[in-house]
């Protein structure tokens, strides 16, 4: 984070509005109609839901990455029909003045005037959204961790140049940001990032060879999309979060630890040089970190329930089994290597997750494939890093991951 957050946040654009984080962010906004005005919404392909959201919140500009028709005229007509249907259903006028269509639509919405852009897109495609917002000086709330992880110094440089803030939305990084308010930067000894352990905590590598996609999606505490839930099961997600923590807070990798905390009540901790550890605690509910991010450091009631301290409970903390879950170590190695290594790690993983769900590779093949692609990448870093470097490395890693999957027979 590069500067203090603006106290009176008003105009907000939500990119990835129809996904899990996007819809929960609108829940928060719905609870505080006098504090926020939604000025932009963008989504992938869920036109009907996007139209309903736009009408409900009176949004003047919307974007759809996957147009609902082949020609622009037909696509615009389809969007207008969906908006008209939503307006009729809600008894409200159609407020939309601007319709952006195509793969670049989310970034174009993010570049429009706003106080804050919430980037809730999943995957590497969120990079252009983050850069578009930062380059026009808009504070950016990051639920799309991949854009910072793969963009690295490119994203940080864009924030520095414009003076825009990077605001964490992930529960772990929100927890760290909250805990860091307890001390000065030079008093921080370690960041401790907690991991639930996912559905396969305690499994051996041999047991993981035969798990199914359905089992991987059965997360014990969080309700997330397919990619993030699978990443949580493999600990890829936790590896990405370590890289993100390093970039957001400027703490070296050797002072960032990961511990398994199955109950998901302690969302992360900061250990200070005097031996004190400050933890942020709450039941798992993404509305809380979303509200903290959108509230610009203020605490907004968001419907999240507090911890019931009168109920008996046991919280446990365990070390990570790196033999069964090597993806965490691979992510940290990629982060340390810098350059385009994190982009290669992330891109390979996205392809391998799809392959696992298509039953083309076993669950353990995700980490094995990442390791193989990273090994082939070799040096691969450039200084200074550019957006084109990142996207080139991303495309290269996807092609190599596909080739690795094919070579398995």
N, C-alpha and C positions, 0 to 999 in steps of 0.2 A: 504494500500500500504506500502511495507516494505523497499524500497530503491528508489533512483533516477532511472528513466528509461534510458536505453541505448540510446544514441543520434543517432547512425547510425544503425537503424534497417534494416536488409537485408533479412535474411532467415526467411520465414514465413510458418507455417502450419495452415490450416483452417479446423477445425473439425465442421461438420454440414454445409458443403460447399454448398449444394443445397437448403438450407432453405433461409428464408428472409434475415437474417443478413449475412449469408454466401455469398449469391449472391451479396449483397450490398458491402461487404468487397472486393470482387473481382472487383467490379466497381471502388472502390478507388484505388486498386492496378493497374488496367488497365490504370488509369490516370497518374500513376507514375511508368512507367516501369523501370526507372533507379534507383529507390529507394528500390524496393522489388524484391525478388526472391521467388516464391512459391515452397517449397520443399516437401510439403505434403498436401493431401486433403483426407477427409473422409466424408462419407455420410451414410444415413440409407439405402434407397432402390432405389433411383433414378439414376440408373446406366447410362442411356443415357446422362443425364445432367452432371454427374460426369465425364464421359469419354470426353465429349466436353470441360469441364473445364481443365482437365488434359492435353489434347493436346494443347489447346490454350496457357496455361501458362508454358508448358514444364515441367510438374511435374514428378519427378522420383518415388514417392511413393504414392499409394492411398489405401484407405480402404473402405470396404462396410460392414456395420453391418448385413444386411439381404442378404445373398448370393442369386444369381439368379438361383441356381440349388441345387439339393439335395446333390450331391457329390462334393468334393473339385475340382476334375479334371474337372467336367462339369461346375462348377462355374467359375473357372479360364478361361476356354475356352469361356464362355459367356462374361466375362469381356474383354478378348482379342478381341473378335468379335466387341464389342461395341467400343473399342479403335481404331480398324482398320477402322471402319465406320467413326468415328469422324475424324481420320487422313486423310482419303480420302476426306471427305467433306471440310476440311479446307486446304488441300494441304500441310500438315505438317507431320513430322514423329511422330510415337508413341514414347513418351519419357519415358514411365512407365517401371521401372525396378523391383519394388517391389509391389506386390498385397497382401494386408491383407484382410481376410474374416472372418466373424462371429461377434458375439456381442462384443468381445474384440478388434476388428480391430481399431475402433477410438482411443482407448487408446494407442494401439501399434504405430499408426502413431504419436500421440502426444508425445510419448517418444523418437522419432527419433530426431537427432540433428537439432536445429533451434534456431533462436534468439528469436522468439515470437511464441506462439501458441494462436490462436484465438479460444476459445471454444464457438461455436454458436449452440451447441446441446440444444434441449428443454427437460427440465425435469430432474429428479433425475439420469437418466442414464449418465448425464454429470459428475458425481462425479469422476469416475475413470479416465476420460480424464483430469480433472484438476489435480488430484493427480499424474498422470503419467508425466505430463509436469513439475510440481513443483519439483517432486522428482529427476529429472535429471537436475534441475537448470535452466529451461527455463521460462523466463517471460511469464505470462499467462494473456491474455486479456479476461475478463469474460463477455460474453454476456449470458452465462448460469448461471444466478444468483442462481439457485437451488443448484448447487454443493457447493457453499460457505455457503448458508443458512443451508443446511442439514448437511454439513460436519463441519461447525463451527470451533472449535479449531483444529480439525484434519487437515483442509486445512491451517489454519494460521500457525500451527506448521510445516507443510511441507514447506511452504514458508520461514519461519524463518531458518529452518535447511539448506536449499539449498541456501538461499540468493536471491531467485527468487522474482520478483515483481508480485503483483496482480494489474492489470490495469483495471479500470472500463470501460465498454462499454455501459451499459444502459445510456440513455440520462440524467436521473436524477443524476446518480452518476458521470458521466462525468462533468455535470454542477457543482456539489459540488466540485469535484477535481479542476476544473478551478477556482472557487470562492475562494477556500482555499489558493490559491497562493497569495491572497491579504493580508494575515495576518499570525501570528504565531498560533500554536495549542492552546496555553494558552490564546489567544484572542478570541477564538470561543465561542459564547454564545449559539447559536442554529443552527441546520440544519433544513431548511424548504423544505420538499419534496412536489412538486406539483403533483396533479392528475387531469386528464382531467374530471373525473366524468363518463366517458364512455357514452354509449348510453342511460343509464337509470337514468342519473342525474335528480333529482327532483321527482323521483318516490317514492311512499310509499311502504312499505313492502307488503301491500295487492295488489297493482298493479303489483309488481314483481312476485306474485304467478303465473301469467298467461302468462308471456313473453315467446317467443319462441326461440329456438336456432338461427334461422335466425336473429331475432332482436338482440340477444346478440352479433352476429358477425358483426353488422353494426356499427363499431366504427367511431365516428365523425371526428377523425383527423389522426389516425395511421393505417397503413396497416400491419397487423401482422398475425401470424398463428392462428389456431383454439384455442389452449390451452391458449396462452398469451392473445388473444383478449377476450376470455371468462373470464379469470382472471381479466382483466381490467374492464370488466362490473360488476364483483362482488366485486371489490376492493381487491381481494386476491393478485393481482399483487402488489398493493401498500403496502400491509402488508409485502410481501416478500421483497420489496425494503427497507422498514424501517429496517428489520433485516439485510439486506445486508449493509445498510449505517452504522449501529452500528458496524458491523464486519470490514468493510473496513477502517473506519475513527476513530474508538475507542471512539465515542461519546455516552454517556449514553442515554438510551431510553427516559428518562424524558426531554432530550434536543433535541429530534427529533420530529418535528411537521409535520402534513400533512394538506395541504390546497387544495381545489378544484379550479382549474384554467382552465375553459373550452376551452379557446383559444389555449392552449398548446404552448405558445410563451416563457414563463418563465419556464425553465426546472427544476430548483430548485434554492435555495438561501442559503446563509450563513449569519447569523446575528452575528456580532462581539460585543464584550463587550462595545465598545464605542457608540453603538446604530446604527452603520452603517450596512446596508444590501447589500451584493454584489450578483447580480443575473446574470445568463447566459441566454441570450435571442437569439432565432433564430426560424424561421419557423420549424415545425416538419419535420425532415429529418434525418433518422438514419445514413446516410453517414457522417454527421458531427462528432458525437461522435466516430464513427468507425475510421475516419481519425485521430482524435485527439489521440485515443489510439494507433493506428499503427504508428503514427508519433512520438511517444515517447516524447510527450510534445510539439513538433513543430506543427505548424498549416499548414496543407496541403490543397491546393485547391481540392475540392472533388465534385464539381458540385452543392452543396447545395446553394440555393439562400439566400441572406441576408434579413433582415427585411427591408421593405419599410417604412422608417420613414416619407415620404412625404404623405402617405395615412392616412386618418382619421381612427382611430381604437379605440376600447374600450376593455380594459382588466379587467376582474373581478376575485375576489378571494372570496371563500365561505368556511364555515366550513363543515366538513364531517357529513353526517347524519348517525350516528352510529346505529340507530335503524333499518333503512332500509338496511344498509350495515355492518352487524356485523363482517364480515370476517376480516376487518382491525384490530379491537380490539382483535380478537382471535389470529391473527398473532403476535401482540405485546406481548400478554400474553405468547404465546409459546416462543417467543424470550427471554423474561425475565426469564422464567423457565429454559431455556437452555437445556443442555444435548441432548436427542433425541427428545424433543418436536417439534422443527422446522421440523425435518424429518417426524414425524408423521403428522403434519399439512400439509406439502407439499404432501406426499403420499396419504393421504385421499382425498385431493383436486383433484389430478390427476384422481383418480377413479371416484369421484363424477362429475367431468366435463364430463367424458365419459358417465356417466349415464344420465346426463342432456341432452346431445346431442342425446342419444338413447331414450329420452323421458320417461325414467324410473323414474325420479324425477323432481319436479319443480325447477325453478331457485333458489328459496329460500332454496331448499334442499341441495344446495352446502354448504352454511354456517352452516345449521342445522346439516348436517352430519359431518362436521369438528368438530363442538362443541361436538357432541356425542362421536366421536372417541378420541378426546383429553381428555374428561372427563373419559373415560374408561382407557386411558393410565395412568392416575394418576401420580405417581412420575416418574418412567421410566427413570431417568437420571443416568448416570454413570460418574465417574471422575477417571482418564482422559478418555475422549471419544476416541473410536477407530473406524476405518472404518467398522469393523464387527458389532459394536454396531449400527451404522447408518443404515447399510443394513438390519440388523435384525429388527430394528424398522420400517423401510420402508415396509418390507414384512408384518409385523404384522398389520400395519395401513391399508394396502391395503386389507388384509383379513377382518379386522373389518369393513371397509367401505363397502365392498361387502355384508357382513352380515347385516349391517344397512339398506342398500338399499333393500335387500330381505325381511327384517322384515316389511317394509312399505306395503308389499302386492303387 
